[in-house]
Amino acid sequence: MKIAKEFRWEMGHRLRFHDGKCKNLHGHSYKLLVEVEGDVEGYGMVLDYYDMKKVIGPIVDELDHSFIVNKEDTELLEVLEKLNSQKVIVDFETTAENICGYFLQKIKTADMPKNIHRVKVMVYETENTYAEDEVSL
């Protein structure tokens, strides 16, 4: 059985290596769709949506209204420090694909119930573009 929950947040970033507009500081209204697959247990649930929010919510809250920045982007880090801006420093380029992987890594280390076999995440950078990946637990 599969269930899913949607999360939304606002976040800024830039792609240092990009030759186009994405090299500039910009932001997106992100959407995350988390799908879990597992056995129906207990009260007829795979996972209580409240429990899913307890795992995913803090990750989204940390990113909301912040800049996600590659630790090697020293120019941007310097500016954000001067402005006292909220930031999340990561060790990857801040593409939708890597942000998708970031969520999966965090979920893999979370204490998920034993009946959950697989987790899929879809990170929408716009309403028309997304990255998707999944992991077996």
Secondary structure in CASP SS format (residue, H / E / C, confidence):
PFRMAT SS
TARGET T0000
AUTHOR 0000-0000-0000
METHOD secondary structure of the structure
MODEL  1
M C 1.00
K E 1.00
I E 1.00
A E 1.00
K E 1.00
E E 1.00
F E 1.00
R E 1.00
W E 1.00
E E 1.00
M E 1.00
G E 1.00
H E 1.00
R C 1.00
L C 1.00
R C 1.00
F C 1.00
H C 1.00
D C 1.00
G C 1.00
K H 1.00
C H 1.00
K H 1.00
N C 1.00
L C 1.00
H E 1.00
G E 1.00
H E 1.00
S E 1.00
Y E 1.00
K E 1.00
L E 1.00
L E 1.00
V E 1.00
E E 1.00
V E 1.00
E E 1.00
G E 1.00
D C 1.00
V C 1.00
E E 1.00
G C 1.00
Y C 1.00
G C 1.00
M E 1.00
V C 1.00
L C 1.00
D C 1.00
Y H 1.00
Y H 1.00
D H 1.00
M H 1.00
K H 1.00
K H 1.00
V H 1.00
I H 1.00
G H 1.00
P H 1.00
I H 1.00
V H 1.00
D H 1.00
E H 1.00
L H 1.00
D C 1.00
H C 1.00
S E 1.00
F E 1.00
I E 1.00
V E 1.00
N E 1.00
K C 1.00
E C 1.00
D C 1.00
T H 1.00
E H 1.00
L H 1.00
L H 1.00
E H 1.00
V H 1.00
L H 1.00
E H 1.00
K H 1.00
L C 1.00
N C 1.00
S C 1.00
Q C 1.00
K E 1.00
V E 1.00
I E 1.00
V E 1.00
D C 1.00
F C 1.00
E C 1.00
T C 1.00
T C 1.00
A H 1.00
E H 1.00
N H 1.00
I H 1.00
C H 1.00
G H 1.00
Y H 1.00
F H 1.00
L H 1.00
Q H 1.00
K H 1.00
I H 1.00
K H 1.00
T H 1.00
A C 1.00
D C 1.00
M C 1.00
P C 1.00
K C 1.00
N C 1.00
I E 1.00
H E 1.00
R E 1.00
V E 1.00
K E 1.00
V E 1.00
M E 1.00
V E 1.00
Y E 1.00
E C 1.00
T C 1.00
E C 1.00
N C 1.00
T C 1.00
Y E 1.00
A E 1.00
E E 1.00
D E 1.00
E E 1.00
V E 1.00
S E 1.00
L C 1.00
END
